[in-house]
Each structure stands twice: as C-alpha cells, then as structure tokens.
Amino acid sequence: MAPSTYPTLRNVLSMASQMAPLGLLALCVSLTFLIGGIDLSIVAVANAGAIAAAMTSTALEPSLGAPGASLVGVAACLAVGVIAGVINGTLVSQLRVHPIPITLGTMALFTGIATGVTGGATQFGTGSLGFLGSGTIAMVPVSFLLFVIVVLALAIITTKTRFGFKMYAVGASDKVSRFARLEVEKVQVRTYMLSGFIASIAGLVMFAGSNAANVSFGSSWLILAILIAVLSGVDPYGGKGRVLLVLLAVVGMQQVQTGINMALGRWDGASFAAEFTFGVLLIAVLGLNRRLGKAERRKLRKKSKSEEIQQGEPTLATPA
C-alpha cells in the first residue's frame, strides 16, 4: 500500500530511531510483569527525568559550559528515575496493594510535581545531547544501539544472576517465596528502582532527540509499552517470559505503526485507526495468552495424573 516509501533504507533507519524510547518503556513494563506487578508511571517518570535534565543543563550552562552542564543534567535525569522507582517499589512492597492503583497514584504525583515546577511550559536544553537522539554509528541510530545494549544487559541480569532468579520466583508466587525466606520486599523495591532508572533513560533519549521536554510528551505510549511487553511473551501474572524478546516485539510493533500511518496517511482518521488496532491487538493477545495458559495447565494436570497412576500400578513378577 506504500511501495515507494515503506521498504526503503531511510524508512528503516527512521523506524529504528523511533523504537528506542518506546522499547525502553516496554522493558520497564516487562520487568515489573516478571515479579507479578506493573508500572503505570513510566511515562510520567520519563518526562520528569527529561525536565530535570533540561532545567539543570540550562541553569548550569553559564558556569559549566554546555558539555559540563549536559553531563550534570544526565545525572539529574537518572537520579529522578531511581528516586521514582524507589518510591514505587517501597509503596508496593509495604502497602501490599495491587500495583495498578499505586502506580496510577504515583503517575499523577510525578506529573503534578513536574507540572508545578514548569508551569506546564516546555523546557529546552543546551542541544549538547543531540548525538544521543539523532546521531548514527555505521548508519545505525545511536539511540537504537543504546536500546539493544540495555536489552542485552537486562537479559543477562534476569536469566544469569541470583537476582533474576528471585524475580521469577517472586512473580510465580510471592507467598511461596516468603515461605522460602526470599527477600520479597527487597526484590520488589529493586525491580521498580530498575524500572524507574530505565524509564529515565527513555526520557533522556526523548529529550536528546528534540532538545525539549514537557509533561505531556509520549502520553499515548503507555498502552503501546504494555502491548509490546505482552507481545514479547512476558506473562502479566508474573514468573514467565524473556526480556530479550522485547527487542523482537518492538520491531514488529513499530512496523505495524509505521505501516498504518503510511498506508492511511492521507486519511484524517489514520491516527484513530492506529490506536484502534493497538487496542484490539492488546485485548486479543491477552485473551489468547490466557486461553493458551489454561490449556497448558490442563495438559500438565493430565500428565501428572497419568504418572501417578503408572507409579501406583503393581508390577508383575518375572517367572523364574
């Protein structure tokens, strides 16, 4: 439907640059999915971190220069993400309430603080971080390379470390994990802290690409991040999935989004069609995963019963 624009190198590179912030946000959702939680404040955290980077770098530019001020701004952005993650993790672990209402509340809290600080106005930086947002290495966007590095690092953490094992254990059953004397609360706090840190990296990439930050940026990305996490196979109920597959899911999701926009670009309802498609996909994939999960559990129960029957049957004596 768009043969002259879609299958081109320019479009592929454009899609790669757009994948980074959305993919990073999807990683945040996937990590909290693994422990049986969810983080709905990721976009608010990303925007708050970007605003911190913009305001800090602008304020310190006269005294430190653009490069030095930008480095301090990066540190401020990452610090905001870590602090927000600690707040989320502490509330989830101590209140023991489902993380949906908690992170909805912190989403409003972080958005409100950022709005109060900026007055709702867009904040601009020094422009020194442009290479992170729009630079390339061997024609590959730097932001996409950063996203791949974060994916690989999280894949190692979740599958090759003791902390990753604890994440899967807590996601499978926090009650059993407590009986096994696992530090469930510490695992939850560290996971949400890691989610906040990655969300701040996403905010930094967003800020570097446009040299601007606002509390309203990326407002529609939350549902896309959740959809990508579900498409990657991470179980929203916890304990199952591989973070590495988020890379494949975000590539497929970006192709769908760009394809719809290009094919229906001349139609005024193109944006509606894309959002409608994402909503249908999310509901369909959740329903399919739920149905496949039930079928798998039934097979496991039948298998265990057949094994018990076989073990309980008396063995015939071999004649002499």
C-alpha positions in Angstrom: 0.0 0.0 0.0 3.1 2.3 0.3 5.7 0.7 -2.0 7.6 3.9 -2.7 8.1 4.9 0.9 7.9 1.9 3.3 10.5 -0.6 2.0 13.3 2.0 1.9 16.5 2.3 3.9 15.6 5.8 5.0 12.3 4.5 6.5 14.0 1.5 8.2 16.5 3.9 9.9 13.7 6.2 10.9 11.8 3.3 12.5 15.0 2.2 14.3 15.4 5.7 15.8 11.7 5.7 16.9 12.0 2.2 18.6 14.4 3.2 21.3 12.2 5.2 23.8 9.2 3.0 23.3 11.3 -0.1 23.6 12.9 1.1 26.8 9.4 1.9 28.3 8.3 -1.6 27.3 11.3 -3.0 29.2 10.1 -1.2 32.3 6.7 -2.9 32.0 8.3 -6.3 31.2 10.5 -6.2 34.3 7.5 -5.4 36.6 5.5 -8.1 34.9 8.1 -10.7 35.8 7.5 -10.1 39.5 3.7 -10.0 39.1 3.4 -6.3 39.1 3.1 -3.4 36.7 4.4 0.2 36.5 1.9 2.7 35.0 4.0 5.7 36.0 6.8 5.1 33.4 5.8 7.9 31.0 5.5 10.3 33.9 8.9 9.3 35.2 10.4 9.7 31.7 9.0 13.2 31.3 10.0 14.2 34.8 13.6 13.0 34.2 13.7 14.8 30.9 12.5 18.0 32.5 15.1 17.7 35.2 17.8 17.3 32.5 16.6 20.3 30.6 16.3 22.6 33.6 19.6 21.5 35.2 21.6 21.8 32.0 20.1 25.2 31.1 20.7 26.6 34.6 24.4 25.4 34.8 25.4 26.2 31.2 26.7 29.8 32.0 29.1 28.4 34.7 30.0 24.9 33.4 29.6 25.3 29.7 27.3 23.3 27.5 29.1 19.9 27.8 29.6 20.0 31.5 26.0 21.2 32.2 24.7 18.4 30.0 26.5 15.8 32.0 25.1 17.1 35.2 21.7 17.2 33.5 22.1 13.5 32.6 22.9 12.7 36.2 19.9 14.6 37.4 17.6 12.8 34.9 18.9 9.3 36.0 18.6 10.3 39.7 14.9 11.3 39.2 14.3 7.8 37.7 15.9 6.0 40.6 14.1 8.0 43.2 10.8 7.5 41.5 11.4 3.7 41.3 12.3 3.5 45.0 9.1 5.3 45.8 7.0 2.9 43.7 8.8 -0.1 45.0 8.5 0.9 48.6 4.8 1.6 48.3 4.1 -1.6 46.5 6.1 -3.7 48.9 5.0 -2.1 52.2 1.3 -1.5 51.4 0.9 -4.8 49.7 -1.8 -3.4 47.5 -2.1 -4.2 43.8 0.4 -2.0 41.9 -2.2 -0.7 39.4 -3.8 1.8 41.9 -0.4 2.6 43.5 1.4 3.4 40.2 -1.6 5.2 38.9 -1.4 7.4 42.0 2.4 7.9 41.6 1.8 8.7 37.9 -0.4 11.6 38.9 2.0 12.6 41.7 5.1 12.7 39.4 3.1 14.5 36.7 1.7 17.0 39.2 5.2 17.8 40.5 6.6 18.3 37.0 3.7 20.5 36.1 4.1 22.6 39.2 7.8 23.0 38.6 7.5 24.0 35.0 4.0 25.6 35.0 3.2 23.2 32.1 5.6 25.0 29.8 8.1 23.2 27.5 11.7 23.2 28.8 14.6 23.4 26.3 18.2 22.2 26.8 21.6 23.2 25.5 21.5 20.9 22.5 24.7 19.1 23.5 22.9 15.7 23.7 21.8 15.7 20.1 24.1 12.9 19.2 22.3 10.6 21.5 18.9 11.4 20.0 19.8 11.7 16.3 23.4 10.6 15.8 24.4 7.4 14.0 27.2 4.9 14.1 27.7 2.9 10.9 24.3 4.3 9.7 22.6 2.8 12.8 20.9 5.3 15.2 22.8 5.7 18.5 19.5 5.5 20.4 18.7 2.1 18.9 22.2 0.8 19.8 21.6 2.1 23.4 18.3 0.2 23.5 19.9 -3.0 22.3 22.6 -2.7 24.9 20.0 -2.2 27.7 18.1 -5.2 26.4 21.1 -7.5 26.4 22.1 -6.3 29.9 18.7 -7.0 31.3 18.6 -10.4 29.6 21.8 -11.3 31.4 20.5 -9.9 34.7 17.2 -11.8 34.6 18.5 -15.1 33.4 22.1 -15.4 34.6 22.0 -13.8 38.1 20.6 -14.7 41.5 18.6 -11.5 41.5 17.0 -12.6 38.2 16.1 -16.0 39.7 14.5 -14.2 42.7 12.4 -12.1 40.3 11.0 -15.1 38.6 10.3 -16.8 42.0 8.5 -13.8 43.4 6.5 -13.5 40.2 5.5 -17.1 40.3 4.3 -16.8 43.9 5.2 -14.2 46.4 3.7 -16.3 49.2 5.8 -19.3 48.4 8.8 -17.0 48.1 8.2 -15.7 51.6 7.9 -19.3 52.9 11.3 -20.0 51.2 12.7 -16.9 53.0 13.3 -14.9 49.9 13.6 -11.2 50.5 10.4 -10.4 48.5 10.2 -6.7 49.6 13.8 -6.1 48.5 13.2 -7.8 45.2 10.2 -5.6 44.5 12.0 -2.4 45.5 15.0 -3.2 43.3 12.8 -4.2 40.4 10.8 -0.9 40.5 14.0 1.0 41.0 15.4 -0.6 37.9 12.2 0.2 36.0 12.4 3.9 37.1 16.1 4.0 36.0 15.3 2.6 32.5 12.3 5.0 32.2 14.6 7.9 32.9 16.9 6.6 30.1 13.9 6.7 27.8 13.2 10.2 28.9 16.8 11.2 28.2 16.5 9.7 24.7 13.3 11.6 24.1 14.8 14.8 25.3 18.0 14.4 23.3 16.0 13.8 20.1 14.0 17.0 20.3 16.0 19.2 22.8 12.7 19.7 24.6 10.8 18.3 27.5 7.2 18.6 28.6 4.8 16.7 30.9 2.5 15.8 28.0 5.1 14.2 25.8 4.5 10.5 25.0 1.1 10.4 26.5 -0.1 7.6 24.3 3.0 5.4 24.8 1.8 3.7 27.9 -0.6 1.4 26.2 2.0 0.7 23.4 4.6 -0.2 26.1 2.1 -2.6 27.7 1.2 -4.1 24.3 4.9 -4.7 23.4 5.5 -6.4 26.7 2.6 -8.7 26.2 3.5 -9.4 22.6 7.0 -10.4 23.8 5.5 -13.2 25.8 6.1 -11.9 29.3 3.2 -13.1 31.5 1.4 -10.2 33.1 0.7 -12.5 36.1 4.4 -13.0 36.7 7.0 -15.6 36.6 7.2 -16.3 32.9 8.8 -14.7 29.8 12.1 -13.5 28.4 13.1 -9.8 28.4 15.3 -10.5 25.3 12.1 -11.0 23.2 11.1 -7.4 23.8 13.5 -6.5 21.1 11.6 -8.6 18.6 8.2 -7.3 19.8 9.2 -3.7 19.5 10.5 -4.2 16.0 7.2 -5.8 14.9 5.1 -3.2 16.7 7.0 -0.3 15.1 6.5 -1.9 11.6 2.7 -2.1 12.3 2.5 1.5 13.5 4.6 3.0 10.6 2.8 0.8 8.1 -0.6 2.0 9.2 0.5 5.7 9.2 2.0 5.4 5.7 -0.8 3.4 4.2 -3.6 5.6 5.6 -1.6 8.8 5.8 -3.9 10.8 3.5 -6.9 9.8 5.6 -7.8 12.1 8.5 -8.6 9.0 10.7 -5.2 7.4 10.4 -4.3 8.1 14.0 -7.6 6.7 15.1 -7.1 3.5 13.0 -3.7 3.0 14.6 -5.0 3.4 18.2 -7.9 1.2 17.4 -5.6 -1.5 16.0 -3.4 -1.3 19.1 -6.4 -1.7 21.4 -7.7 -4.7 19.5 -4.3 -6.3 19.4 -3.8 -5.9 23.2 -7.2 -7.4 24.0 -6.7 -10.2 21.5 -3.2 -11.2 22.7 -4.2 -11.1 26.4 -7.2 -13.3 25.7 -5.1 -15.7 23.6 -2.3 -15.9 26.2 -4.9 -16.6 28.9 -6.5 -19.4 26.8 -3.2 -21.0 26.0 -2.1 -20.8 29.6 -5.3 -22.7 30.7 -4.7 -25.3 28.0 -1.1 -25.8 29.2 -2.2 -26.2 32.8 -4.7 -28.8 31.8 -2.1 -30.8 30.0 0.2 -30.6 32.9 -2.5 -31.8 35.3 -3.4 -34.7 33.0 0.3 -35.7 32.7 0.8 -35.6 36.4 -2.3 -37.8 37.0 -1.2 -40.3 34.4 2.3 -40.5 36.0 0.7 -41.1 39.4 -1.5 -43.9 38.0 1.5 -45.5 36.4 3.6 -45.3 39.6 0.7 -46.8 41.6 0.2 -49.9 39.4 1.6 -53.2 40.8 4.4 -54.7 38.8 4.1 -58.4 37.6 6.7 -60.8 38.9 9.0 -62.2 36.3 8.7 -66.0 36.1 11.8 -68.0 37.1 
